[in-house]
Amino acid sequence: MALENVSRHYGRGDFEVAAVEAVNLEVGEGEFVAIMGPSGSGKSTLLNLVGALDRPTSGRVLAAGRDISALGAKDAARYRRREVGFIFQSFNLLPRFNVLENIAMPLVFEGTAPAERRRRAEALVERFGLTERARHKPATLSGGEKQRVAIARALVNEPRVLLADEPTGNLDSRNAELVIETLVNLNHLQGQTILLITHETEVAEAAGRTVRMRDGSIVEG
Amino acid sequence: MRFLDILGLARDNLARTKLRTALTATGIAIGTAAVITLLAFGNGIQALAVGQAATFSAVTSVVVGPGKAGGGGAGHPITPASVDQFRGLAHVNHTVVTLSTPPVKITVDGASAVAPGAARTPIGDSATLVAGSGAGTADTDGLLVPQSMVSKFGGSAGSLVGKPATLTIGAGVCCNDPRGGIVYAGPQRTFPAHVAGVYDDTGANAPRDGSVSNLVMAAPLGAQLDGTASSTTADAYLNDVGYESVVVQTDDARATAAVASSIKSLGFQAASRADLLARIDLFFNIIRAGLGMIGGIALVVAAIGIANTLVMTVLERTREIGIMKALGAEPGAVRMIFLVETALVGLIGGLLGLALSALAGVVGNVVFIRIVQSQNPDFPFTNVFVMTPVLVAFGVALAIVVSLLGGALPSRRAVRLQPLDALRYE
């Protein structure tokens, strides 16, 4: 995966703000990369560009063998569904659906048969110790449980890359450790490529490589 | 995304907001009921009017004349064989053949009178009898005497019926026929006949142009007169010159036009007033369209209600839509979820509306017949609200289409939401 001279500007004319400016970055398969930097340094924008949630103003984002910055809404949705797993700071679980349904949701959009969806979601529920909670709605879960559900959901489509935007930001230290341990295991044992945003040094130390950003540019890594 | 999953999501969304769904569907139901009830009423009065009109003989009869002479030929006479052909056509249940004859002198009991002659079989057709019965009018030598002539024979109309009579044509019978018809000035000839009845030629039944009333005779007798006048036999006359006209009656006003065109294709002139029925039909179609449009106003209001509700729903679900899009829901899938939701509301509203409309129709029919029969106790039971399967299907389809139209714009907003903007929405 590679970003080639990628910029993302917001606004127009005198109000134009460069969230990301002329960034070049390469992430190899199986790498665990932590992106650090102060608020407003462009970390999240960078992650959204890689996840095709946003399009660069200029430059190319190469992933899964093609330039995803040029994808239309439909193809971008397919790319997110098949190649990317998102983990958000605020979990972004669907409150109306129970744990199993939340985990299986990307497969619903893929059009996977119900029996297969169920099989894969149940396997992840068991793997993340959520069996007791499988029929519960997100509102009844603790923060740590919610983030485990979110990780399970991000993995259900066996993505090429996991994109985690401060996944420990809303968690207490014990649950934060658990989440980081889970990600490290995924990377070490399965060779899962992970791009993770954090501003905690301990979290960044778990990753194999750290990229530092400031004012929209990469200053280190 | 699978359609069953879309349907499931849509159903869950509706079930989650039961009150809102119920209120929106009620709007659609009232609109649908208004349209369908008014259209059912239109159906009813149309059927009533067309049914009444179809019983008029004007719309069930075809007047047939001989075919026009083409290229100097003798034309196409209406022979007895032609009449048999007409009788063989589907929906034809009755024919009346007519001939005009030379002026005749009728002699009964030594008294006589002169009148223009006409021949018709059945002789009693379209006549109002003041004496005699329909039975005698089937005879091949029967006569119908105009009431105005009865005084010339003395006695009453009734005493005349059944009496033998003699018809005379030829030189000295009469100078000219006021109608300018067949004139026979050859040697006098007489024909035996009998009086089958007396018909009313007074008042409203008097000849319109002030001319003298015809002496009406059975067509075979008329053919004998005409044959003699043409120096040939009755059969030869009918085969060469044929009947003057034939009125062909159908058993169904809607078949009249087809019968007329069949007869035309046989080479005869045929005129019918079947278009009258089509005009009445057209008139009521226009009324129905007007009624439908009035009902449609309620439906437009309901569609705006749907649009309003859905705008709120999209706003409420902005974050959910964002999450779904981030997880890979395609724009088409998001659109389908919203459209299926509105279609379901339309379906519920449409079925509810049909139920309302059916109820209104049943009550309306009872009230109508009560009112009409209180004025005219003999009026047969008739439905003025008529629901047809087509109308039922149309009602459901209309409710769904109107809902989809109402949902189109809000769904577009949902489809166009940028996932990032939606995720940031609180």
Interface residues (C-beta under 8 A of the other chain):
Chain A: N48 G51 L53 D54 A73 K74 A77 R78 R80 R81 R82 F86 F88 N92 L93 L94 R96 M105 P106 V108 F109 E110 G111 R153 N157
Chain B: M1 R2 D5 D12 R16 E320 I323 M324 K325 A326 L327 G328 A329 E330 P331 G332 A333 P419 L420 L423
